[in-house]
Amino acid sequence: MSIIFLETKISAPIDRVFDLSRRVEFQLAYFIRSKVNIIKGKKLGPLDSSESTIWRVHHFGFQQQYTFTITDFYKPTYFVYQLKGGIFKSFRHEYHFSFKDGTTTMSSVLRFSPRTGLMGMLINFFFLRVYLTHLVMRQNMMIKKKAESPKESV
């Protein structure tokens, strides 16, 4: 299993950052260069506890299907979503939030394993970890930019 840890400082209230980070649009940022079709569930807005969406994605050169589910939810300090399907044997993304002196700290902990076998190990070692780190960083910067922009409805 691989683990990625990233921390982002955001000059915005914790509730705003928490709500933005649960929005389907920001979760879809993982697949920004891919054709994505939500085939079941919410297409816009924040996901709440136990909500799921099912995505069909053309990613890594072939079609995959992912079920995206919020599995743990403690507003406004913590939530977890898990992906099932596609190239992953397991995929868990934890978000931790804290607020101090006008700044929200959003910590992302991503734990994942590709499907077993030599090909999965090679993909993880040479490509997947770097690729997912880049995507989570990009997703976090999108959330930061939106949270720090003039306030509009979340």
Residue pairs with C-beta under 8 A, 6 or more apart in sequence:
1 90
1 111
1 112
1 113
2 111
2 112
2 113
2 124
2 128
2 129
3 109
3 110
3 111
4 108
4 109
4 110
4 129
4 132
4 133
4 136
5 107
5 108
5 109
5 110
6 107
6 108
6 110
6 133
6 136
6 137
6 140
7 105
7 106
7 107
7 108
8 105
8 106
8 107
8 108
8 140
8 141
8 143
8 144
9 103
9 104
9 105
10 17
10 103
10 104
10 105
10 106
10 143
10 144
10 147
10 148
11 102
11 103
11 104
11 147
11 148
12 104
12 147
12 148
13 99
13 104
14 76
14 77
14 97
14 98
14 99
14 104
15 75
15 76
16 104
16 147
16 151
16 154
17 97
17 104
17 106
17 143
17 147
18 75
18 76
18 77
18 79
18 95
18 97
19 46
19 76
19 154
20 26
20 46
20 143
20 146
20 147
20 154
21 79
21 95
21 97
21 106
21 143
22 46
22 47
22 48
22 70
22 79
23 44
23 45
23 46
23 47
23 154
24 38
24 42
24 43
24 44
24 45
24 46
24 47
24 53
25 44
26 139
26 142
26 143
26 146
27 47
27 68
27 81
27 139
28 36
28 55
29 135
29 138
29 139
29 142
30 135
30 139
31 55
31 57
31 59
32 138
34 57
34 58
34 59
35 57
35 58
36 55
36 56
36 57
37 55
37 56
37 57
38 53
38 54
38 55
39 54
39 55
39 56
39 65
40 52
40 53
40 54
41 51
41 52
41 53
41 54
41 68
42 51
42 53
43 53
46 154
47 53
47 68
47 70
47 81
48 70
48 73
49 70
49 73
49 79
50 69
50 70
50 71
50 73
51 69
51 70
52 67
52 68
52 69
52 70
53 67
53 68
54 65
54 66
54 67
54 68
55 65
55 66
55 67
55 68
56 63
56 64
56 65
57 63
57 64
57 65
57 66
57 86
58 64
59 86
60 87
64 85
64 86
64 87
65 85
65 86
66 83
66 84
66 85
66 86
67 83
67 84
67 85
68 81
68 82
68 83
69 81
69 82
69 84
70 79
70 80
70 81
71 80
71 81
71 82
71 92
72 78
72 79
72 80
72 94
73 79
73 80
76 97
77 96
77 97
77 98
78 94
78 95
78 96
78 97
79 94
79 95
80 92
80 93
80 94
80 95
81 92
81 93
82 90
82 91
82 92
82 93
83 91
83 93
84 91
87 114
87 115
87 120
87 123
87 128
88 112
88 113
88 114
88 115
89 113
89 114
89 115
89 116
89 120
90 111
90 112
90 113
91 110
91 111
91 112
91 113
92 110
92 111
92 112
93 108
93 109
93 110
93 111
93 136
94 107
94 108
94 109
94 110
94 111
95 106
95 107
95 108
96 106
96 107
96 109
97 104
97 105
97 106
97 107
98 104
98 105
99 105
104 147
106 140
106 143
106 144
108 136
108 140
110 132
110 136
112 128
112 132
113 120
113 124
114 120
114 121
114 123
114 124
114 128
